[in-house]
Amino acid sequence: MSRPTPTKTIVITGASDGIGAAAARQLHANGHRVVIVGRSPRKTRAVAGELGVDCHVADFARLDDVRRLAADLHAAYPRIDVLANNAGGVFGDHAKTVDGVEKTFQVNHLAPFLLTKLLLDKLIASRASVIQTSSVGARLVGRLVIDDLEHDRDFTPERAYGTAKLANILFTRELHARFHDQGISGAAFHPGNVASSFGAKSDSLTGRIARNRLARVFFVSPEKGADQLVWLAEGAPGKDWHSGVYYEKRKPARRVNKQSTDNALAHEFWNRTETLLASAGQVGGVSDR
């Protein structure tokens, strides 16, 4: 029996493992054209091979990889209906990438911001949904300081991760404010505490919890954690969910970091991010808005 015509073209970053891979499997089973993006060539190609779908390898700790990925996606797909910015990580000690940026901030925020910017024209033309995988860490330990975005003055792995996840929510809010009238919809979500390999190699508190077998009993499966990503990807913005909103358990989150609802901060943070990228010579190429 032939497969149905794919309904949407859905690009998922961080799809070689965890909720990204689980979401890719479910969306593929539902008939969509899924595009796998991951950091590990072996794991990324394994998931793509299992599903018989396209894959792209990119390390978000290298912004040149992000630029190459954007160019490849732009060339390969006439439209992108959903961009799921799911890649992320929590790391150990304060460390700078080859681009001179603190690794947690770059992998979780700067790289997906750049990818979205470089694909912006195609996303607008496709009237796409842009989905950000955030975390309850945004509420528990996130604290964004405009003149110290990378926590150079007070770094801990947990604080850096929580702020990066707060950045995902602020990005969603400002993406809606700037581009919803042009056809883009955006949402962020907390997947729950997921039993996956996420952060397991880190020396952070998150890593120690991830390696603790007793603690993992209380975690949800990657399939359960992927539920909201699948729901947002398949849903119709304005009907099934609302753009610019942060979701938890398929509903607007009730308990949030106060900074996440600050429209002025979201606007300033977007501008500061663009300035940071421009100073590194990273904005441009496929689309420069």
C-alpha positions as CSV (number, residue, x, y, z in Angstrom):
1,M,0.0,0.0,0.0
2,S,1.4,3.4,-1.0
3,R,2.1,6.0,1.6
4,P,-0.1,9.1,1.7
5,T,1.2,12.4,0.3
6,P,3.1,14.1,3.1
7,T,1.1,16.9,4.7
8,K,4.0,19.1,5.9
9,T,7.7,19.4,5.6
10,I,9.0,19.5,9.1
11,V,12.7,20.2,10.0
12,I,13.6,19.0,13.5
13,T,17.0,19.9,15.0
14,G,18.4,17.8,17.8
15,A,16.5,14.8,16.2
16,S,19.2,12.1,16.6
17,D,18.0,11.2,20.1
18,G,15.5,12.0,22.9
19,I,12.3,13.9,22.2
20,G,13.5,15.1,18.8
21,A,13.9,11.5,17.5
22,A,10.6,10.5,19.2
23,A,8.8,13.4,17.5
24,A,10.4,12.6,14.2
25,R,9.2,9.0,14.4
26,Q,5.6,10.0,15.2
27,L,5.4,12.7,12.6
28,H,6.8,10.4,10.0
29,A,4.3,7.7,10.9
30,N,1.6,10.4,10.5
31,G,2.6,10.9,6.9
32,H,4.7,14.1,7.1
33,R,8.0,14.7,5.3
34,V,10.4,14.9,8.2
35,V,14.0,16.2,8.0
36,I,16.4,15.1,10.7
37,V,19.1,17.4,11.9
38,G,21.7,16.3,14.5
39,R,25.2,16.8,15.8
40,S,26.4,13.2,15.8
41,P,26.8,11.8,12.2
42,R,26.4,8.2,13.4
43,K,23.2,8.8,15.5
44,T,21.7,11.2,13.0
45,R,22.1,8.9,10.1
46,A,20.8,6.0,12.1
47,V,17.5,7.7,12.9
48,A,17.2,9.0,9.3
49,G,18.0,5.5,7.9
50,E,15.4,3.9,10.2
51,L,12.7,6.2,8.8
52,G,14.0,6.5,5.3
53,V,14.2,10.3,5.4
54,D,16.7,13.1,4.7
55,C,19.2,14.1,7.3
56,H,21.7,16.9,7.8
57,V,24.6,17.0,10.3
58,A,25.5,20.3,12.1
59,D,27.2,21.1,15.3
60,F,25.6,24.2,16.9
61,A,28.8,25.0,18.8
62,R,30.1,26.1,15.3
63,L,28.1,28.9,13.7
64,D,29.7,28.1,10.3
65,D,27.9,24.7,10.6
66,V,24.6,26.6,11.1
67,R,25.2,28.8,8.0
68,R,26.0,25.7,6.0
69,L,22.9,23.9,7.3
70,A,20.7,26.9,6.4
71,A,22.1,27.0,2.9
72,D,21.5,23.2,2.5
73,L,17.9,23.4,3.8
74,H,17.2,26.4,1.6
75,A,18.5,24.5,-1.5
76,A,16.8,21.2,-0.7
77,Y,13.3,22.1,0.2
78,P,10.9,24.4,-1.8
79,R,9.0,25.0,1.5
80,I,9.4,24.4,5.2
81,D,6.2,24.3,7.0
82,V,7.6,23.7,10.5
83,L,11.0,24.5,11.9
84,A,11.4,22.8,15.3
85,N,14.4,24.3,17.1
86,N,14.8,21.4,19.5
87,A,18.6,21.1,19.7
88,G,20.1,22.1,23.0
89,G,22.2,21.0,25.9
90,V,23.5,21.6,29.4
91,F,27.2,21.5,29.8
92,G,29.8,21.7,32.6
93,D,32.3,24.4,33.2
94,H,32.2,27.8,31.5
95,A,33.7,27.3,28.1
96,K,33.8,29.4,24.9
97,T,33.1,28.0,21.4
98,V,35.3,28.6,18.4
99,D,33.1,31.6,17.8
100,G,34.0,33.1,21.2
101,V,30.6,32.6,22.8
102,E,29.7,30.7,25.9
103,K,28.7,27.2,24.7
104,T,25.4,26.9,26.5
105,F,24.2,30.3,25.2
106,Q,25.3,29.5,21.7
107,V,23.9,26.0,21.3
108,N,20.6,26.7,23.0
109,H,19.9,30.3,21.7
110,L,22.3,31.9,19.3
111,A,22.5,29.0,16.8
112,P,18.8,28.4,16.5
113,F,18.3,32.2,16.3
114,L,20.8,32.3,13.4
115,L,19.2,29.3,11.7
116,T,15.7,30.9,11.9
117,K,17.0,34.2,10.6
118,L,18.8,32.7,7.7
119,L,15.7,30.8,6.7
120,L,13.3,33.6,7.4
121,D,12.3,34.4,3.8
122,K,11.4,30.7,3.1
123,L,9.6,30.5,6.5
124,I,7.5,33.6,5.7
125,A,6.7,32.3,2.2
126,S,5.7,28.9,3.7
127,R,3.6,30.6,6.5
128,A,5.6,28.3,8.8
129,S,5.4,27.5,12.4
130,V,8.6,27.9,14.4
131,I,8.7,25.8,17.6
132,Q,11.2,26.2,20.5
133,T,11.9,23.4,23.0
134,S,12.2,25.3,26.3
135,S,12.3,24.0,29.8
136,V,11.0,24.6,33.3
137,G,14.6,25.6,34.0
138,A,13.6,29.0,32.5
139,R,11.4,29.6,35.5
140,L,13.5,28.0,38.2
141,V,16.9,29.4,37.5
142,G,16.7,31.6,34.4
143,R,17.8,35.2,34.8
144,L,18.6,37.3,31.8
145,V,20.9,40.3,32.2
146,I,21.3,42.2,29.0
147,D,24.9,43.2,29.6
148,D,25.9,39.7,30.8
149,L,24.0,37.3,28.5
150,E,26.6,34.6,28.9
151,H,26.8,34.8,32.7
152,D,30.5,35.6,32.6
153,R,30.2,37.2,36.0
154,D,28.1,34.5,37.8
155,F,28.3,31.3,35.7
156,T,26.9,27.9,36.9
157,P,25.8,25.3,34.4
158,E,22.3,25.4,35.7
159,R,22.0,29.2,35.6
160,A,23.4,29.3,32.1
161,Y,21.0,26.6,30.9
162,G,17.9,28.2,32.6
163,T,18.7,31.6,31.1
164,A,19.2,30.0,27.6
165,K,15.8,28.3,28.0
166,L,14.3,31.7,29.1
167,A,15.9,33.1,25.9
168,N,13.9,30.5,23.9
169,I,10.6,31.9,25.3
170,L,11.6,35.5,24.7
171,F,12.6,34.6,21.2
172,T,9.2,33.1,20.6
173,R,7.5,36.2,22.0
174,E,9.5,38.6,19.8
175,L,9.3,36.4,16.7
176,H,5.5,36.7,17.0
177,A,5.6,40.4,17.5
178,R,7.9,41.0,14.4
179,F,6.7,38.4,11.9
180,H,3.3,37.1,12.7
181,D,1.6,39.6,10.4
182,Q,3.9,38.3,7.6
183,G,2.7,34.7,8.2
184,I,5.0,33.2,10.8
185,S,3.6,31.6,14.0
186,G,5.8,30.7,16.9
187,A,5.4,28.7,20.2
188,A,7.7,27.4,22.9
189,F,7.0,24.5,25.2
190,H,8.2,22.6,28.2
191,P,8.4,18.9,27.4
192,G,8.5,17.7,31.1
193,N,11.4,16.0,32.8
194,V,12.4,13.5,30.1
195,A,14.3,10.2,30.6
196,S,16.8,10.6,27.8
197,S,20.6,11.0,27.4
198,F,20.2,14.8,27.5
199,G,22.8,16.3,29.8
200,A,24.0,12.9,31.0
201,K,27.6,13.6,30.3
202,S,27.6,17.0,32.0
203,D,29.0,17.5,35.5
204,S,26.1,19.8,36.3
205,L,23.3,19.0,38.7
206,T,21.2,18.2,35.7
207,G,23.8,15.7,34.5
208,R,24.0,14.1,37.9
209,I,20.2,13.7,38.1
210,A,20.1,12.3,34.5
211,R,22.6,9.6,35.6
212,N,20.7,8.7,38.8
213,R,18.5,5.7,38.2
214,L,16.2,6.4,41.1
215,A,15.5,10.0,39.9
216,R,14.8,8.7,36.4
217,V,11.9,6.7,37.7
218,F,10.0,10.0,37.9
219,F,10.9,11.1,34.4
220,V,8.6,10.8,31.4
221,S,9.5,8.9,28.3
222,P,10.9,10.7,25.2
223,E,7.6,9.8,23.4
224,K,5.6,11.5,26.1
225,G,8.0,14.5,26.1
226,A,7.6,14.7,22.4
227,D,3.8,14.9,22.6
228,Q,3.6,18.7,22.6
229,L,6.2,19.1,19.8
230,V,4.0,16.8,17.6
231,W,0.9,18.6,18.6
232,L,2.3,22.0,17.8
233,A,3.8,20.8,14.5
234,E,0.6,19.3,13.3
235,G,-1.8,21.9,14.7
236,A,-3.2,25.0,13.0
237,P,-2.0,28.2,14.6
238,G,-4.9,30.4,15.7
239,K,-7.1,27.3,15.9
240,D,-5.3,24.6,17.9
241,W,-2.8,26.9,19.5
242,H,-1.9,30.6,19.7
243,S,1.3,32.2,18.4
244,G,3.7,33.8,20.8
245,V,2.7,31.6,23.7
246,Y,4.7,29.2,26.0
247,Y,3.0,25.9,26.5
248,E,3.0,23.2,29.1
249,K,0.9,20.1,28.9
250,R,-0.8,21.5,25.7
251,K,-2.0,24.6,27.6
252,P,-0.5,28.0,28.1
253,A,1.9,27.7,31.0
254,R,0.5,29.2,34.2
255,R,3.7,29.5,36.3
256,V,6.4,31.3,34.3
257,N,9.5,33.4,34.8
258,K,8.3,37.0,35.1
259,Q,10.9,38.1,32.6
260,S,9.4,35.8,29.9
261,T,6.3,38.1,29.6
262,D,8.3,41.3,29.4
263,N,7.7,42.6,25.9
264,A,10.3,45.4,26.1
265,L,12.9,42.9,27.3
266,A,12.1,40.5,24.5
267,H,12.5,43.4,22.0
268,E,15.8,44.5,23.5
269,F,17.1,41.0,23.7
270,W,16.3,40.3,20.0
271,N,18.2,43.4,19.0
272,R,21.2,42.5,21.3
273,T,21.3,39.1,19.7
274,E,21.4,40.5,16.2
275,T,24.2,42.9,17.3
276,L,26.1,40.0,18.7
277,L,25.8,38.0,15.5
278,A,26.5,40.9,13.2
279,S,29.7,41.7,15.1
280,A,30.8,38.1,14.5
281,G,30.0,38.5,10.8
282,Q,27.4,35.8,11.0
283,V,24.2,37.4,9.8
284,G,23.8,37.3,6.0
285,G,23.9,34.7,3.3
286,V,20.6,32.9,2.7
287,S,18.5,35.7,4.2
288,D,19.5,38.9,5.9
289,R,16.7,40.8,7.5
